[in-house]
């Protein structure tokens, strides 16, 4: 019986020794602080949900992009905030509630310059706020009533000749994005 007790005590001691070797040691008085914890800043990622085409009055496709839809109140409020980069061939299409009306966006907590494109119920561009300044709280209104708003990277409209009157077509898709 005495040998069994000695064996149990030795086994417990050995397990305790192994646990101390495996678990990280914490030195007294050393607790992590905000300065010592490295954290990556949160950045929402683009979610491919459809395709959008810019078409001129002659019916020629000017450009095609992949889009993400902002179609709930939460997504509309959040929009492009906290994104630190944006691919030129992507955009976010806001499906605004309330039908045709004057719209206005701002750039608070948005780190990328954007072209903000206001679109009517016929899917024609009403106006564009080009190269919106990142993190600005200045109001960037539409020039006429709109029901959709498309955000693309700043300078995009100038580069591809997209202007007031350009027609937009889009569709939701479940297929994988082009490589």
VMD Tcl script that draws the C-alpha trace (Angstrom):
set ca {
  {0.00 0.00 0.00}
  {2.87 2.32 0.88}
  {4.39 1.76 -2.58}
  {1.09 2.74 -4.25}
  {0.94 6.03 -2.29}
  {4.54 6.85 -3.21}
  {3.80 6.09 -6.88}
  {0.72 8.34 -6.83}
  {2.62 11.20 -5.17}
  {5.46 10.85 -7.71}
  {2.96 10.81 -10.61}
  {1.21 13.95 -9.31}
  {4.57 15.66 -8.85}
  {5.65 14.72 -12.38}
  {2.35 16.01 -13.86}
  {2.72 19.28 -11.94}
  {6.28 19.64 -13.27}
  {5.07 19.06 -16.86}
  {2.23 21.59 -16.42}
  {4.72 24.24 -15.27}
  {6.88 23.55 -18.31}
  {3.99 23.77 -20.78}
  {1.98 26.70 -19.39}
  {3.39 30.21 -19.92}
  {4.86 31.73 -16.84}
  {3.48 34.99 -15.57}
  {5.93 37.14 -13.70}
  {4.51 39.10 -10.76}
  {3.73 42.74 -11.57}
  {3.76 42.16 -15.37}
  {0.27 42.55 -16.79}
  {-0.24 43.41 -20.44}
  {-1.19 47.00 -21.22}
  {-2.75 48.57 -24.28}
  {0.72 49.69 -25.33}
  {2.12 46.14 -25.22}
  {-0.76 44.44 -27.03}
  {-0.32 44.73 -30.81}
  {-3.69 44.73 -32.52}
  {-4.39 44.93 -36.25}
  {-6.87 47.68 -37.08}
  {-10.25 46.32 -38.13}
  {-10.95 46.66 -41.84}
  {-14.13 45.28 -43.40}
  {-13.45 43.29 -46.57}
  {-15.25 43.65 -49.89}
  {-18.07 41.13 -50.33}
  {-18.84 40.34 -53.97}
  {-22.62 40.32 -54.44}
  {-23.19 41.46 -58.02}
  {-22.06 43.22 -61.17}
  {-22.74 46.77 -62.40}
  {-22.30 48.29 -65.86}
  {-21.89 51.97 -66.79}
  {-23.52 52.58 -70.21}
  {-23.37 55.83 -72.20}
  {-26.22 57.37 -74.23}
  {-25.08 55.52 -77.38}
  {-25.55 52.20 -75.53}
  {-21.83 51.48 -75.22}
  {-20.56 49.91 -71.99}
  {-18.00 52.28 -70.51}
  {-16.94 50.09 -67.62}
  {-18.01 47.08 -65.53}
  {-17.38 46.66 -61.80}
  {-18.15 44.15 -59.07}
  {-20.43 45.50 -56.35}
  {-21.41 44.97 -52.77}
  {-24.96 45.92 -51.78}
  {-25.85 48.17 -48.85}
  {-29.48 47.12 -48.57}
  {-30.26 47.15 -44.86}
  {-30.34 50.07 -42.46}
  {-27.18 48.84 -40.73}
  {-25.26 48.37 -44.01}
  {-26.39 51.78 -45.25}
  {-25.22 53.46 -42.04}
  {-21.87 51.62 -42.05}
  {-21.16 51.90 -45.79}
  {-17.45 52.16 -46.65}
  {-16.33 53.20 -43.17}
  {-13.03 51.82 -41.83}
  {-11.83 50.47 -45.18}
  {-8.26 51.51 -45.79}
  {-8.11 50.46 -49.43}
  {-10.43 49.87 -52.33}
  {-9.92 48.04 -55.60}
  {-10.66 50.19 -58.64}
  {-13.00 47.57 -60.08}
  {-15.31 47.42 -57.05}
  {-18.03 49.59 -55.60}
  {-20.82 49.70 -53.04}
  {-24.40 50.25 -54.20}
  {-26.77 51.72 -51.62}
  {-30.45 50.83 -52.08}
  {-31.92 53.76 -50.17}
  {-35.31 53.58 -48.45}
  {-37.96 56.24 -48.97}
  {-37.99 56.45 -52.75}
  {-36.80 59.43 -54.77}
  {-35.56 62.30 -52.62}
  {-32.59 64.60 -52.11}
  {-29.69 62.62 -50.62}
  {-26.50 63.55 -48.85}
  {-23.52 61.53 -47.67}
  {-20.42 62.37 -45.67}
  {-17.00 60.76 -45.26}
  {-16.72 60.39 -41.48}
  {-14.59 57.32 -40.62}
  {-14.01 56.67 -44.32}
  {-10.27 56.47 -45.10}
  {-10.41 56.19 -48.89}
  {-11.30 59.03 -51.27}
  {-14.53 58.20 -53.08}
  {-16.63 59.32 -56.01}
  {-20.18 59.38 -54.64}
  {-22.65 58.83 -57.47}
  {-26.33 59.71 -56.99}
  {-28.74 57.72 -59.18}
  {-32.47 58.18 -59.89}
  {-35.25 55.59 -60.16}
  {-34.53 55.19 -63.90}
  {-30.97 54.16 -62.96}
  {-29.45 57.32 -64.49}
  {-26.76 59.35 -62.75}
  {-28.23 62.55 -61.27}
  {-24.93 63.94 -59.95}
  {-21.46 62.97 -58.74}
  {-19.44 64.20 -55.77}
  {-15.94 63.53 -57.11}
  {-12.87 62.76 -55.00}
  {-14.65 63.15 -51.65}
  {-12.17 64.01 -48.92}
  {-11.57 61.13 -46.47}
  {-12.82 61.57 -42.88}
  {-14.66 64.81 -43.66}
  {-17.97 65.56 -41.97}
  {-18.91 68.03 -44.71}
  {-22.26 67.24 -46.32}
  {-21.98 66.00 -49.93}
  {-25.51 66.38 -51.37}
  {-27.07 65.20 -54.62}
  {-28.05 67.81 -57.20}
  {-31.45 66.17 -57.66}
  {-33.66 63.45 -56.17}
  {-32.06 59.99 -56.03}
  {-32.99 56.56 -54.75}
  {-29.61 54.81 -55.26}
  {-26.10 55.86 -54.35}
  {-22.97 54.20 -55.73}
  {-19.54 54.66 -54.17}
  {-16.42 53.94 -56.21}
  {-12.79 54.86 -55.62}
  {-12.03 58.59 -55.97}
  {-11.12 59.65 -59.52}
  {-12.88 56.69 -61.13}
  {-15.57 58.75 -62.89}
  {-13.03 61.17 -64.36}
  {-10.80 58.33 -65.54}
  {-13.57 56.45 -67.36}
  {-15.73 59.35 -68.60}
  {-18.65 58.58 -66.32}
  {-20.86 61.64 -65.86}
  {-24.37 62.91 -65.22}
  {-26.85 61.05 -67.45}
  {-24.81 57.82 -67.65}
  {-27.09 54.79 -67.33}
  {-26.38 52.07 -64.76}
  {-27.41 48.43 -64.94}
  {-26.77 45.91 -62.20}
  {-27.62 42.41 -61.11}
  {-27.11 40.32 -58.03}
  {-25.16 37.17 -58.61}
  {-24.20 34.03 -56.75}
  {-21.28 33.14 -58.99}
  {-17.68 33.44 -57.86}
  {-15.80 36.66 -58.75}
  {-13.58 36.71 -61.82}
  {-9.96 35.78 -61.13}
}
mol new
graphics top color blue
foreach p $ca { graphics top sphere $p radius 0.5 }
foreach p [lrange $ca 0 end-1] q [lrange $ca 1 end] { graphics top cylinder $p $q radius 0.2 }
display resetview
